[in-house]
Amino acid sequence: MSYSSSNYVFDNMSRIGNDSCCVDQSTIQSLEACNYTLENYFTADCSMKNPISLATSQPCVNYKGGYNVAVGGCNINDNSKLLIGTIQTHPKCRLDLFHRPFATVPYLGRGSVDPVMESQIQQGDYGTNKKSVSNLGEFSYYNQYVNVPLVPNVKSKMNNPSYCVEGVASEGWVRGGVPSRELTRDQDFVVENDKTSSAYGNNNVYSMNVNSSVNSYSSL
């Protein structure tokens, strides 16, 4: 099987950003901007004399020197003398400009000791609390933690089921809530029944009972 490496006419990159002319122009502009930003106009002078003179001759112009080695390494000798010194294999130590917390070496001795107390602190007391030895499980704590006198107010409510059971606390309680569809149908039935009763001048007892049941459900 042979593969062809010729350029195809269809399904090629047709975006304007992928055009060769656009890519070349973008590269040229980026290169010129980079050169303009990184251009050093004082390559022949490693010191800061000319930049300082230029900055101080103009208002609101600040200057800032580089760190360590300059561009091209023209001040590498001065940097080595300040950083390392005369012997290149022995770097200079850092200088501490603050005073020492102790003028001399502090006393490192132990002073007066108590061997007996140190032994007790290090070793501690020997003791075991195994289940086969301890008899704590043989005692009964029922009377101490169960039969505790209750507050009279709490004691009176403990035997009253109305504080625990909803059906006892409220008559007509429906566990899980009243069905919304049945409640709506009962209300519609009461309204229609009242209209019919008023038209014939007859008060229906059943209408009164249904109305009272609907009101009780609504209160729940």
Secondary structure, 3 states (H helix, E strand, C coil): CCCCCCCCCCCCCCCHHHCHHHHHHHHHHHHHHHHHHHCCCCCCCCCCHHHHHHHHCCCCCCCCCCCCCCHHHCCHHHHHHHHCCCCCCCCCCCCCCCCCCCCCCCCCCCCCCCHHHHHHHHHCCCCCCCCCCCCHHHCCCHHHHCCCCCCHHHHHHHCCHHHCCHHHHCCCCCCCCCCHHHHHHHHHHHHHHHHHHHHHCCCCHHHHHHHHHHHHHHHC
